Amino acid sequence: AQAVFDQLTKLGKTVWLDVKMEKRDMDAMEEGARNSENFLAIITPQYFTRWMCRQEIRWALSAGTRITPLVDRDAKSKIEGFRAQCKEEFSNDENGKEHFDNYDFQMVDRSAPKLLDASFEVLLAATGHPPQAKSRQEAAKARAEEMQALAQKIASLS
């Protein structure tokens, strides 16, 4: 979490991190989760076993906050296991809208400075606003092309 905080701060982003808050009570945690533009859930093997982590997701979901699950490069192979851990609790809201288990997990590769930078370029693109387009299909196509270009950039750095 600290590395993500540091990198986003370095990139000029305003970052809320629960352990960096002056006030760390339940109301402050809820306010942070509900009022963030993007909620980055830094997924570890223990994440879904922690009540507070699950509660922050509930708050973000109920506020309609965009949630982006984030995993370290070494945990990439465990994504399906993470999805299984949260499937029952976070799969659908009362209207049947699919939630957290179908979200796009983003990966951070801290093995080299250039890979870390490229990882955050992809992360920022994934959490940014889609390009203006005339239709949803055009917006989806533009985002897919942007993500493909960033993925190729990461591959070229490996």
Sequence and secondary structure as in RCSB ss.txt:
>XXXX:A:sequence
AQAVFDQLTKLGKTVWLDVKMEKRDMDAMEEGARNSENFLAIITPQYFTRWMCRQEIRWALSAGTRITPLVDRDA
KSKIEGFRAQCKEEFSNDENGKEHFDNYDFQMVDRSAPKLLDASFEVLLAATGHPPQAKSRQEAAKARAEEMQAL
AQKIASLS
>XXXX:A:secstr
 HHHHHHHHHTT     GGG S  SHHHHHHHHHH SEEEEE  TTGGG HHHHHHHHHHHHHT EEEEEEEGGG
GGGHHHHHHHHHHHHSB TT  B GGGS  EEE  SSHHHHHHHHHHHHHHHS     SSHHHHHHHHHHHHHHH
HHHHHHH 
